[in-house]
Amino acid sequence: MAARTAAVIGAGFGGLALAIRLQSAGIATTLIEARDRPGGRAYVWKREGFTFDAGPTVITDPACLQELWALSGQSIDQDVTLQPVSPFYRLNWPDGTNFDYSNDEPALRAEIEKMCPADAPGYARFLEYSAGVYEEGYVKLGAHAFLDFASMIKAAPALAKYQAWRSVYSIVSSYVKDERLRQALSFHTLLVGGNPMTTSSIYALIHKLEKMGGVWFAKGGTSALIDGMVALFERLGGTVRLGDPVAEIETLGDRATGVRTQSGWSGKFDAVASNADIMHSYRDLLSQSGRGKRVAKSLERKRWSPSLFVVHFGITGRWPGIPHHMILFGPRYGGLLNDIYQTGVLPADFSLYLHHPSVTDPGMAPEGCSTFYALAPVPHLGNLPVDWETLKESYADRILAEVEARLIPGLKQRIVTRFCYTPDDFRGDLNAHLGSAFSLEPLLTQSAWFRTHNRDDVIPNLYFVGAGTHPGAGIPGVVGSAKATARLMLEDLR
């Protein structure tokens, strides 16, 4: 197999994981990245001594990452230091209520009983449900490619058993009655781009996934994990091309023959895989192919996940009382989600994810300072086609005012540096369709076989990996997609 070659477009988590798997199996693999450094959405900025992760920042299921090193008999520890985060998240409501969410079972049950003692038995039943869907949806199907409808039929009994047609919020509500607990047990779908009110209840598996594997942070930031994956890939003999966007996936008949970049470089390969945005891959990179035009037209009719607005800020002072991850819920839950996912409104209120990495890794900020970002889900550009360049500073001011009022008195006077990342940046930097931060929305009708297939149905040596393919977004999701896609590619290349 050493004579076989493959190109992987895009050095995000999915592309890197796929490239490592192929190179470990003896496929001469070239990884081609448009930006000046690898990582995709896991980009990094360094400003005035602060290190700012673009995201994602929640690392779960470390075993799926450790497996990439184990393929060649190596250990992740030689390249990456993973640090446990506890609590996983502190959830906070406008009335000042806090809920520390962790896998410390006695502590978690105490938090539940403190909030609503009557819901403790219901939570125990929800945990059983979450364990069941974790086994069926993640362990059995997470790294399995759905290439035909028959594979979906085989999965149907398990989907029916766990009422996959219901939403996560609906399932959670059948177990607990306190509205704050319903929010606490359903918000996780937002981490993969899903609306808790509409995302399939199968995604309740995230609760079990976190309890099993914990929540972790890479010392030095998420980009340090990316750097470790690149180091592994290059030790294995893989080739990385940076700062040279792919302009075209070249085809001849029903075969992909190679890639051509904007610099004029081109390469011929036995197989091509794309970790780029799925719409960009079909509409732009396959623009010379009838297949690309047809699939792009179909993708336009799909529902896409929302975008994100992120304000990064470095401030003076250390804040040991603010944990690594916080969710600051707003006064509304369902109504706010409807504004973001359905009506395309930029609401007056918001819920925020606050990331505070320097409390875990002080090296992320200068001495005596702290690194933060505050993230707000917002409608994608198809639902809210506004000029973010004009809006961004005032919107950032509103977010910072909320953080100041609830957590950090005098915040604005403490700011050393700040900058924003908007839906326009997702579209411009990452070629993300409509500025979507998570690709296709994870609905039941856009999951498994209904999602973009890991191998194209018409061009048999063209493959896909990442958030737009099965199983979806999030680090475990895209690393799982790499496992499914690598299995197909290695079978086909033998």
TISE-202049 format. One record per residue (C-alpha): residue number from 1; x, y, z. Coordinates in nm, 4 decimals. Layout:
N
  pos        px        py        pz
  NUM         X         Y         Z
...
***
This chain:
494
  pos        px        py        pz
    1    0.0000    0.0000    0.0000
    2    0.3036    0.2286    0.0237
    3    0.2637    0.3228   -0.3430
    4   -0.0901    0.4516   -0.2867
    5   -0.1418    0.8253   -0.2475
    6   -0.4143    1.0449   -0.1026
    7   -0.4849    1.4153   -0.0650
    8   -0.6781    1.5542    0.2299
    9   -0.8145    1.9075    0.1863
   10   -0.8351    2.1062    0.5105
   11   -0.6267    2.0628    0.8264
   12   -0.9039    2.0886    1.0839
   13   -0.9562    1.8144    1.3419
   14   -1.1333    1.5899    1.0929
   15   -0.8768    1.6330    0.8169
   16   -0.5841    1.5804    1.0524
   17   -0.7392    1.2707    1.2098
   18   -0.8049    1.1236    0.8651
   19   -0.4558    1.2073    0.7398
   20   -0.3002    1.0427    1.0470
   21   -0.5061    0.7272    0.9943
   22   -0.4116    0.7052    0.6260
   23   -0.0430    0.7745    0.6840
   24   -0.0347    0.5240    0.9703
   25   -0.1660    0.2628    0.7269
   26    0.1073    0.3367    0.4717
   27   -0.0839    0.5665    0.2357
   28    0.1409    0.8550    0.1249
   29   -0.0814    1.1435    0.2328
   30   -0.0616    1.5136    0.1541
   31   -0.2605    1.7512    0.3757
   32   -0.3453    2.0835    0.2073
   33   -0.4565    2.3810    0.4176
   34   -0.5707    2.7206    0.2899
   35   -0.4761    2.9196    0.6004
   36   -0.1319    3.0039    0.7338
   37   -0.1536    2.7429    1.0073
   38   -0.3448    2.4169    1.0607
   39   -0.6509    2.3844    1.2820
   40   -0.9496    2.5068    1.0832
   41   -1.1979    2.6211    1.3461
   42   -0.9332    2.5387    1.6085
   43   -0.7265    2.8417    1.5096
   44   -0.5266    3.0540    1.7566
   45   -0.4304    3.4183    1.7994
   46   -0.1578    3.5641    2.0199
   47   -0.2020    3.9275    2.1171
   48   -0.0155    4.1324    2.3772
   49    0.0931    3.8182    2.5618
   50   -0.2554    3.6588    2.5618
   51   -0.3334    3.3343    2.3806
   52   -0.6845    3.3170    2.2347
   53   -0.8295    2.9909    2.1061
   54   -1.0787    3.0312    1.8240
   55   -1.2489    2.7129    1.9443
   56   -1.3534    2.4399    1.9918
   57   -1.2440    2.4440    2.3544
   58   -1.4386    2.1526    2.5098
   59   -1.2440    1.8280    2.4624
   60   -1.4416    1.5125    2.5400
   61   -1.3742    1.1431    2.4802
   62   -0.9930    1.1714    2.4912
   63   -0.9766    0.8029    2.3971
   64   -1.0744    0.8885    2.0382
   65   -0.7672    1.1129    2.0215
   66   -0.5346    0.8729    2.2025
   67   -0.6255    0.6099    1.9427
   68   -0.4650    0.8203    1.6673
   69   -0.1238    0.7890    1.8334
   70   -0.1778    0.4239    1.9260
   71   -0.2183    0.3340    1.5558
   72    0.1588    0.3649    1.5218
   73    0.2484    0.2480    1.8701
   74    0.2971    0.5998    2.0046
   75    0.1434    0.7936    2.2927
   76   -0.0423    1.1235    2.2866
   77    0.1552    1.2219    2.5985
   78    0.4704    1.2786    2.3961
   79    0.3038    1.5644    2.2060
   80    0.0094    1.6910    2.4135
   81   -0.0670    1.7480    2.7808
   82   -0.4380    1.7085    2.8514
   83   -0.5575    1.8675    3.1739
   84   -0.8887    1.7703    3.3387
   85   -1.1470    2.0448    3.3815
   86   -1.3732    2.0402    3.6874
   87   -1.6480    2.1339    3.7068
   88   -1.7178    2.0644    3.3418
   89   -1.9361    2.3751    3.3362
   90   -2.0856    2.6132    3.5870
   91   -2.4377    2.7000    3.4767
   92   -2.5654    3.0370    3.5905
   93   -2.9095    3.1973    3.5667
   94   -3.0028    3.5681    3.5909
   95   -3.1383    3.5204    3.9437
   96   -2.7885    3.4230    4.0610
   97   -2.8502    3.0456    4.0784
   98   -2.5386    2.8377    4.0047
   99   -2.5252    2.4706    3.9095
  100   -2.1868    2.2955    3.8910
  101   -2.1993    2.0206    3.6312
  102   -1.9432    1.7388    3.6580
  103   -1.8991    1.3603    3.6592
  104   -1.8535    1.3582    4.0353
  105   -2.1731    1.1616    4.0919
  106   -2.2348    1.2504    4.4585
  107   -2.1588    1.6177    4.3912
  108   -2.3829    1.6239    4.0832
  109   -2.6704    1.4606    4.2678
  110   -2.6259    1.7150    4.5472
  111   -2.6517    1.9949    4.2919
  112   -2.9728    1.8415    4.1538
  113   -3.1254    1.7948    4.4977
  114   -3.0302    2.1504    4.5916
  115   -3.2141    2.2796    4.2876
  116   -3.5141    2.0446    4.2915
  117   -3.5120    1.7418    4.5263
  118   -3.8172    1.5916    4.3566
  119   -3.6225    1.5583    4.0299
  120   -3.3440    1.3354    4.1702
  121   -3.5196    1.0061    4.0780
  122   -3.6014    1.1430    3.7327
  123   -3.2393    1.2338    3.6759
  124   -3.1360    0.8766    3.7606
  125   -3.3760    0.7491    3.4923
  126   -3.2455    1.0059    3.2427
  127   -2.8925    0.8835    3.3095
  128   -3.0026    0.5302    3.2152
  129   -3.1592    0.6660    2.8967
  130   -2.8443    0.8621    2.8108
  131   -2.6307    0.5498    2.8629
  132   -2.8533    0.3568    2.6243
  133   -2.8386    0.6089    2.3420
  134   -2.4634    0.6466    2.3981
  135   -2.4208    0.2734    2.3371
  136   -2.6436    0.2671    2.0295
  137   -2.5678    0.6078    1.8777
  138   -2.2007    0.6590    1.9597
  139   -2.0318    0.3269    2.0314
  140   -2.2104    0.1258    1.7615
  141   -2.2859    0.3868    1.4950
  142   -2.0605    0.6862    1.5586
  143   -1.7754    0.5666    1.3346
  144   -1.9898    0.3657    1.0918
  145   -2.0503    0.5073    0.7432
  146   -2.4126    0.5125    0.6230
  147   -2.3772    0.4687    0.2470
  148   -2.7191    0.3247    0.1620
  149   -3.0679    0.3359    0.2999
  150   -3.0435   -0.0282    0.4081
  151   -2.7906    0.0768    0.6726
  152   -3.0452    0.3260    0.8023
  153   -3.3125    0.0528    0.8166
  154   -3.0807   -0.1619    1.0269
  155   -3.0430    0.1227    1.2748
  156   -3.4183    0.1901    1.2843
  157   -3.5078   -0.0443    1.5743
  158   -3.2590    0.1255    1.8072
  159   -3.3760    0.4684    1.6929
  160   -3.7351    0.3677    1.7582
  161   -3.6535    0.2183    2.0974
  162   -3.5106    0.5496    2.2144
  163   -3.7789    0.7639    2.0458
  164   -3.5263    0.9387    1.8221
  165   -3.8033    1.1436    1.6605
  166   -3.8418    1.3374    1.9861
  167   -3.6184    1.6305    2.0735
  168   -3.3555    1.6302    2.3470
  169   -3.5534    1.8905    2.5387
  170   -3.8714    1.6818    2.5084
  171   -3.6982    1.3696    2.6396
  172   -3.5312    1.5574    2.9255
  173   -3.8665    1.7123    3.0174
  174   -4.0188    1.3669    3.0508
  175   -3.7682    1.2929    3.3306
  176   -3.7311    1.6221    3.5195
  177   -3.9810    1.9010    3.5858
  178   -3.7667    2.1939    3.7028
  179   -3.7135    2.4265    3.4050
  180   -3.3560    2.5069    3.5050
  181   -3.2702    2.1351    3.5178
  182   -3.4326    2.0893    3.1781
  183   -3.1991    2.3548    3.0440
  184   -2.8995    2.2046    3.2273
  185   -2.9579    1.8612    3.0739
  186   -3.0414    1.9747    2.7203
  187   -2.8066    2.2637    2.6343
  188   -2.5293    2.0291    2.5149
  189   -2.6719    2.0055    2.1632
  190   -2.5758    2.3705    2.1176
  191   -2.2112    2.2586    2.1355
  192   -2.2624    2.0714    1.8057
  193   -2.4898    2.3269    1.6414
  194   -2.8229    2.1721    1.7377
  195   -3.1354    2.3332    1.8790
  196   -3.2326    2.1414    2.1979
  197   -3.5969    2.1914    2.0968
  198   -3.5580    2.0128    1.7614
  199   -3.2385    1.8043    1.7721
  200   -3.2988    1.4291    1.7926
  201   -3.3044    1.2811    2.1419
  202   -3.0164    1.0550    2.0325
  203   -2.7920    1.3518    2.1126
  204   -2.8690    1.3021    2.4806
  205   -2.5719    1.0659    2.4521
  206   -2.3458    1.3688    2.5081
  207   -2.4316    1.3567    2.8776
  208   -2.3026    1.0003    2.9056
  209   -2.0042    1.0774    2.6818
  210   -1.8920    1.3502    2.9205
  211   -1.9542    1.1418    3.2300
  212   -1.7537    0.8519    3.0850
  213   -1.4543    1.0418    2.9509
  214   -1.4587    1.3732    3.1347
  215   -1.3931    1.7197    2.9948
  216   -1.0365    1.8189    2.9169
  217   -0.8224    2.1086    2.8026
  218   -0.4929    2.0917    2.6151
  219   -0.2144    2.2793    2.7941
  220   -0.1275    2.5753    2.5755
  221   -0.4756    2.5821    2.4237
  222   -0.6667    2.3737    2.1732
  223   -0.4115    2.4770    1.9117
  224   -0.1514    2.2824    2.1117
  225   -0.3546    1.9689    2.0417
  226   -0.3571    2.0597    1.6718
  227    0.0208    2.1107    1.6813
  228    0.0600    1.7697    1.8425
  229   -0.1472    1.6045    1.5704
  230    0.0617    1.7750    1.3022
  231    0.3817    1.6595    1.4731
  232    0.2533    1.3015    1.4745
  233    0.1479    1.3177    1.1082
  234    0.4848    1.4539    0.9982
  235    0.6768    1.1957    1.2039
  236    0.4819    0.9322    1.0159
  237    0.6086    1.0814    0.6892
  238    0.3046    1.2880    0.5923
  239    0.3314    1.6123    0.3941
  240    0.1622    1.9393    0.4963
  241    0.1060    2.2312    0.2551
  242   -0.0005    2.5538    0.4286
  243   -0.1278    2.8857    0.2963
  244   -0.2314    2.7477   -0.0421
  245   -0.6091    2.7079   -0.0857
  246   -0.7341    2.4302   -0.3108
  247   -0.9022    2.5809   -0.6166
  248   -1.0308    2.2616   -0.7760
  249   -1.0757    1.8911   -0.7188
  250   -0.9838    1.7646   -1.0642
  251   -1.1958    1.4893   -1.2157
  252   -1.1964    1.2786   -1.5301
  253   -1.5172    1.0902   -1.5999
  254   -1.6374    0.9469   -1.2710
  255   -1.2986    0.9639   -1.0973
  256   -1.1187    1.2265   -0.8937
  257   -0.7684    1.2560   -1.0349
  258   -0.6095    1.5137   -0.8048
  259   -0.6194    1.8697   -0.6814
  260   -0.5075    2.2105   -0.8068
  261   -0.4321    2.4986   -0.5708
  262   -0.4576    2.8740   -0.6158
  263   -0.0785    2.9032   -0.6374
  264   -0.0818    2.6819   -0.9454
  265    0.0534    2.3721   -0.7708
  266   -0.1223    2.0495   -0.8637
  267   -0.0917    1.6892   -0.7631
  268   -0.2279    1.3574   -0.8864
  269   -0.3663    1.1215   -0.6219
  270   -0.5351    0.7847   -0.6020
  271   -0.7948    0.9268   -0.3626
  272   -0.9083    1.2728   -0.2543
  273   -1.0847    1.3582    0.0720
  274   -1.2261    1.6951    0.1717
  275   -1.2488    1.8343    0.5228
  276   -1.3526    2.1702    0.3772
  277   -1.7047    2.3075    0.4214
  278   -1.9339    2.0620    0.2477
  279   -2.1070    2.3260    0.0317
  280   -1.7724    2.4803   -0.0633
  281   -1.6434    2.1356   -0.1584
  282   -1.9279    2.0594   -0.3982
  283   -2.0224    2.4069   -0.5260
  284   -1.6725    2.5546   -0.5646
  285   -1.4093    2.2820   -0.5667
  286   -1.6197    2.0620   -0.7964
  287   -1.7609    2.3489   -1.0026
  288   -1.6337    2.1904   -1.3249
  289   -1.8224    1.8703   -1.2489
  290   -2.1912    1.8103   -1.3069
  291   -2.1905    1.6164   -0.9821
  292   -2.0767    1.9229   -0.7912
  293   -2.3542    2.1399   -0.9339
  294   -2.6267    1.8839   -0.8594
  295   -2.5235    1.8230   -0.4984
  296   -2.4773    2.1955   -0.4307
  297   -2.8339    2.2583   -0.5447
  298   -2.9549    1.9872   -0.3066
  299   -2.7498    2.1282   -0.0175
  300   -2.9071    2.4709   -0.0662
  301   -3.2391    2.3198    0.0432
  302   -3.0932    2.1809    0.3673
  303   -3.1172    2.3433    0.7087
  304   -2.7868    2.4828    0.8297
  305   -2.6715    2.5331    1.1849
  306   -2.6533    2.8878    1.3198
  307   -2.3403    3.0953    1.3394
  308   -2.1570    3.2334    1.6393
  309   -2.0497    3.5744    1.7598
  310   -1.7383    3.5597    1.9775
  311   -1.5739    3.8430    2.1661
  312   -1.2219    3.7615    2.2869
  313   -1.0813    3.9729    2.5664
  314   -0.7736    3.9811    2.7861
  315   -0.8036    4.1622    3.1181
  316   -0.5989    4.2542    3.4212
  317   -0.6454    4.0463    3.7352
  318   -0.6802    3.6765    3.8094
  319   -1.0272    3.5342    3.8626
  320   -0.9974    3.1960    4.0412
  321   -1.3668    3.2044    4.1314
  322   -1.4702    3.1869    3.7656
  323   -1.4309    2.8277    3.6369
  324   -1.2941    2.7303    3.2985
  325   -1.6367    2.6900    3.1341
  326   -1.9547    2.8782    3.2219
  327   -2.2969    2.8952    3.0624
  328   -2.4760    3.2202    3.1404
  329   -2.8414    3.1499    3.0633
  330   -3.0618    3.4418    2.9724
  331   -3.4210    3.5103    3.0808
  332   -3.5581    3.3021    2.7907
  333   -3.4700    2.9566    2.6604
  334   -3.7174    2.8273    2.4015
  335   -3.8024    3.1752    2.2729
  336   -3.4360    3.2680    2.2343
  337   -3.3635    2.9446    2.0488
  338   -3.6549    3.0117    1.8163
  339   -3.5126    3.3566    1.7381
  340   -3.1741    3.2067    1.6527
  341   -3.2824    2.8978    1.4596
  342   -3.6156    2.9932    1.3056
  343   -3.7058    3.3608    1.2803
  344   -3.3584    3.5035    1.2241
  345   -3.3833    3.7715    1.4909
  346   -3.0860    3.9244    1.6697
  347   -3.2532    3.9342    2.0113
  348   -3.2103    4.1890    2.2855
  349   -3.1244    3.9097    2.5307
  350   -2.8810    3.6220    2.4891
  351   -2.7298    3.3181    2.6543
  352   -2.3515    3.3064    2.6638
  353   -2.0759    3.0483    2.6824
  354   -1.7837    3.1980    2.8760
  355   -1.4416    3.0440    2.8253
  356   -1.1736    3.1184    3.0884
  357   -0.8698    2.9037    2.9974
  358   -0.6145    3.0871    3.2105
  359   -0.7784    2.9538    3.5279
  360   -0.6624    2.6057    3.4170
  361   -0.3478    2.7090    3.2325
  362   -0.2065    3.0400    3.3621
  363    0.0327    3.0482    3.0662
  364   -0.2578    3.1508    2.8432
  365   -0.2277    3.5071    2.9813
  366    0.0520    3.7398    3.1020
  367    0.1369    3.7407    3.4705
  368   -0.1498    3.8853    3.6725
  369   -0.3913    3.8771    3.3787
  370   -0.6650    3.6497    3.2434
  371   -0.7817    3.5302    2.9035
  372   -1.1524    3.5000    2.8210
  373   -1.3958    3.4726    2.5398
  374   -1.7724    3.5090    2.5467
  375   -1.9687    3.3324    2.2751
  376   -2.3275    3.3949    2.1680
  377   -2.5115    3.1775    1.9125
  378   -2.6605    3.3982    1.6401
  379   -2.8607    3.3272    1.3228
  380   -2.6604    3.2319    1.0155
  381   -2.6319    3.4791    0.7287
  382   -2.9165    3.3190    0.5384
  383   -3.1574    3.3981    0.8217
  384   -3.0012    3.7284    0.9271
  385   -2.8123    3.8933    0.6358
  386   -2.6782    4.1922    0.8314
  387   -2.3550    4.3894    0.8062
  388   -2.1626    4.2465    1.0996
  389   -1.8731    4.4819    1.0417
  390   -2.1045    4.7666    1.1380
  391   -2.2748    4.5834    1.4252
  392   -1.9908    4.3955    1.5878
  393   -1.8499    4.6519    1.8326
  394   -2.1891    4.7517    1.9730
  395   -2.2927    4.3865    2.0048
  396   -1.9636    4.3075    2.1787
  397   -2.0269    4.5964    2.4177
  398   -2.3665    4.4469    2.5080
  399   -2.2121    4.1059    2.5750
  400   -1.9336    4.2490    2.7886
  401   -2.1863    4.4536    2.9851
  402   -2.3731    4.1311    3.0665
  403   -2.0528    3.9584    3.1825
  404   -1.9629    4.2654    3.3868
  405   -2.3024    4.2790    3.5565
  406   -2.3081    3.9096    3.6415
  407   -1.9443    3.8182    3.7072
  408   -1.6642    4.0747    3.6725
  409   -1.7217    4.4219    3.8257
  410   -1.5351    4.6955    3.6403
  411   -1.4660    4.4634    3.3449
  412   -1.4454    4.7328    3.0785
  413   -1.1797    4.9228    3.2698
  414   -0.9723    4.6048    3.3007
  415   -0.9590    4.5212    2.9287
  416   -0.6071    4.5099    2.7834
  417   -0.7072    4.3790    2.4405
  418   -1.0250    4.2632    2.2702
  419   -1.1481    4.1599    1.9263
  420   -1.4509    3.9918    1.7704
  421   -1.5159    3.6966    1.5416
  422   -1.8425    3.7160    1.3485
  423   -2.0500    3.5134    1.0994
  424   -1.8734    3.7091    0.8230
  425   -1.5424    3.5690    0.9495
  426   -1.6741    3.2123    0.9467
  427   -1.7742    3.2661    0.5855
  428   -1.4553    3.4480    0.4845
  429   -1.1886    3.2521    0.6726
  430   -1.3444    2.9060    0.6556
  431   -1.5639    2.9196    0.3433
  432   -1.8504    2.8248    0.5752
  433   -2.1803    2.8297    0.3876
  434   -2.3986    3.1121    0.5258
  435   -2.1357    3.1611    0.7962
  436   -2.2619    2.8470    0.9699
  437   -2.0365    2.7475    1.2576
  438   -2.1314    2.3765    1.2592
  439   -2.2333    2.2895    0.8994
  440   -2.5656    2.1060    0.8536
  441   -2.8077    2.1300    1.1441
  442   -2.8155    1.7957    1.3330
  443   -3.1793    1.7066    1.2730
  444   -3.2911    1.3437    1.2521
  445   -3.3726    1.4044    0.8838
  446   -3.0163    1.5308    0.8305
  447   -2.8331    1.2587    1.0237
  448   -2.6659    0.9274    0.9329
  449   -2.7714    0.8290    0.5765
  450   -2.9508    1.1630    0.5368
  451   -2.6239    1.3510    0.5945
  452   -2.3517    1.3947    0.3319
  453   -2.2024    1.0499    0.2795
  454   -1.8443    0.9788    0.3801
  455   -1.7852    0.8550    0.0252
  456   -1.9462    1.0236   -0.2727
  457   -2.2163    0.8150   -0.4396
  458   -2.0996    0.8934   -0.7956
  459   -1.7263    0.9657   -0.7728
  460   -1.6027    0.6523   -0.5932
  461   -1.2582    0.7811   -0.4932
  462   -1.3871    1.1097   -0.3490
  463   -1.4472    1.1168    0.0262
  464   -1.5651    1.3587    0.2934
  465   -1.4783    1.4082    0.6569
  466   -1.5749    1.6622    0.9205
  467   -1.8852    1.8307    1.0553
  468   -2.0881    1.8009    0.7337
  469   -2.0606    1.4219    0.7231
  470   -2.1774    1.1498    0.9631
  471   -2.1784    1.1687    1.2616
  472   -2.1517    1.5505    1.2742
  473   -1.9831    1.8369    1.4580
  474   -1.7781    1.8480    1.7776
  475   -1.4333    1.6974    1.8313
  476   -1.5568    1.3395    1.8946
  477   -1.7921    1.3733    1.5961
  478   -1.5357    1.4838    1.3396
  479   -1.2708    1.2427    1.4738
  480   -1.5353    0.9687    1.4457
  481   -1.6075    1.0739    1.0881
  482   -1.2355    1.0368    1.0129
  483   -1.2445    0.6804    1.1446
  484   -1.5449    0.5949    0.9271
  485   -1.3959    0.7598    0.6182
  486   -1.0512    0.6063    0.6692
  487   -1.2058    0.2606    0.6883
  488   -1.3715    0.3152    0.3489
  489   -1.0584    0.4596    0.1905
  490   -0.8305    0.1846    0.3114
  491   -1.0694   -0.0823    0.1857
  492   -1.0931    0.0896   -0.1532
  493   -0.7179    0.1463   -0.1867
  494   -0.6168   -0.2106   -0.1188
***
